[in-house]
Amino acid sequence: MRGCCSLSGIRELVITQSMSSVVLARTGRHRQRYQDHFRLVAGCIPYKQKANTENHSDDLIDCLEVLMISSPNRVDLVFPKGGWENDETVHDAACREALEEAGVRGIINEKSLGIWTFRSKNRQNSCSLEGTCKGYMFALEVTEELQCWPEQASHERKWVSVRDAFKLCRYEWMRDALNSFIQLIRQNYVTSKAPGHPASSL
């Protein structure tokens, strides 16, 4: 297990990239998955351990930062997410969105933080089902931050404390996902301290 925040039941999405190659974002919705009129999306809460964190910190969550991104023409911050396409698993989709929108790669925990329904931002005031999404969210331990990424022009990224992230979330479902994230991290930390389990770095 890697470090204090590595989670059990994980796998790493391997995306190879040579120094000269360019990662391109997927465009269009011809492969988009739908279910009962809901557009299926996948996303993640990217996280890492803060630099120079003391091993005896009183609160595990104070040792972490989460990554949020800006949206075009909006002042609020969100977590990376986007359409789940029919040629990929939901975990692949979540990792791809993290790469495209936030320029990070990492280790994803396959246990979902939850499933939420919400309106796409351009359909917030619509009374129809059109524009309604069903989103699957996951925790992603960041292992690599790219200097350039496909949607860099549209999304700035910002590392924030977990506590600040709660204040920055525009929607209640995002705060729910953060609460699930905290529970998962703490559960894993307790598991890592069990006898016979590799020691945590915290």
N, C-alpha and C positions, 0 to 999 in steps of 0.2 A: 504494500500500500504506500502511496506517495504522500508524505507529509500529513499535517493535521487535518486537512480538509479533503483528502482523497476519500471517495465514497465507494462502498461496496456495490457489486453488481454493475460495474462500469465497463465501457469499451471506448476505445479511441477511434474516432473517424479519421482515417488516414487519407490525406489529400496531398498528393505529391506535386511539387512545384519546383522547377529548376530556377536558377538565378535569373535566367533571361525570359522565362515564361510569364504570362500575364493571366491572372485569375479574372474571369469575366462573370458578371452577374447574369443569372437566367432572366429572360424577359418573356412576356406574354403569358397567357393562361391556358394554352391548349392542352397542358398536362394537369391542370388543376383538379384536385379531388373535391367532390361535393358529397354531402350526406343529408338527405331530407331537407334540401334547400339551403343547408348551411355550407359555406365555404370553409374547408378545413385548413387550418394554419398551424404552424409549429414554431416554437420559440424557446428561448432559454434565459436564465439569469446567469450571466457569466460572473465568476468570482475569483478572487485570489487572496492570499494572505498578505496583510500589510507588511511593508518593509520595517525591520527593526522592532517587530512585535515581541514583547517579553513572553517567555514561555509560561510564566505564572499569572498571566492576565486573568482577572476575576471573571470575565465574561467572554466566552468563546466568540460570540458574534462581534465583539469589539476588535477582534483580530482580523476581521475580513473587510474587504471592499467589494462592491458589486459594480458592474459596468452598465451604464445607461447611455442611450444615444438620443440625439435630437431628431426631430422630424421636419421635413421641408415646410416652411411657412408657419411653423408653430413654435411656441416658446417652451412647451413642456418636454420632459424627457420620458423615454419609454425603454422597454427591453427589446432586443432584436427578435423579430418574428416575421413570418411571411408564409406564403402559400405552400402547402404540402402537396407535392406532385406525385403522379401515379407511377413513376419509375424509381421511387426512393422510399425508404422506411421513414417513419415519423422522426426517428433519431437522426437520420441522415439529413432530413429537412431542417431540423433545429440547428444542427451544426453548420449547414450551408448558409442559413440566414445569419448566424453569428459571424461567419467569415465575410459574407457579402456586405452586411450592414455595419458591422463593428470592427472588422479586420482582426478577429481573434480566432485561434484554434485551441482545442483543449480536449479534456476528458469529460464525456457526458455520462451522467447517471441515468440509467435506463428506467428508473422508477419515476413515473410522472409526478410532477408537483400538483397536478390537478387538471381539470378540463373546464374551461369557461366559455360562455357565449357572450358576444359583444358586437356592437355595430362597428363597421369600418368607419374611419373618421369622416369620410365624405357622405355618410348615410346616417349620421347621428340623429337627425330630426325626421327620418323617414318612418312611416307607420307600416310599411310593407316588410316582408321577410328579406327582400333583396338587400344585399350588403351586410347580412348577419353572418358572423363567423363563429366557428367552434374552434377554440384554441387549446393546444396541448403544450404545456410548459415543462421545462426540465432544468436541472442545475448543471452548469458547465464549468469545470475547473480549468481556468485559462493557463495554458502552457506556452503560448506564443502570441505576441502582438505584432502585427504587420505594420510597417511604416506607411504602406499604400494599400488600399483595398478598393474593391469594385465600386462601392457606393459612397466613397469618401466625400464626394461633392455634395451629397444629400444628407449625410449623417455625420455629425461630430460626435465624438465619444467622450465620456467623462466618468472617471472612477470616483465613487462616493461611498461613504460609510453606509452600512445597512440602515442605521437610524435615519440618516439624511434621505436615503432612498424612499422611505415611507412618506416623508414630507413632499418629495418631488413627484410621487405617483399621481397622475391625473385621475385614474379610475380605480374604483374599489376592487375590481378583479385583480389588478396589479398588486395591491396591498395584500389580498388573499394569497396570491402566489408567493409573495415575500414571506408571509407567515409560514406557509408550507415549506419554503426553502429553509427557514430557520429551524423548523422541527426536524427536517431531514438531516441537516448538518449536525445538530445536537445529538440526534439518534446515532448517527455514524460515529461521532466522537465517543459516546458511551460504549459502543460496540468495540471500537479500537482499543479501549482500555480493559476489555475483558481478558481474563487469563488465556494465554495461548495465542492471542491476536497480536500481530506486529504492532510495536509501540508507535504512538502518535508523536509528532514533533512538537505538539503544543504542551 
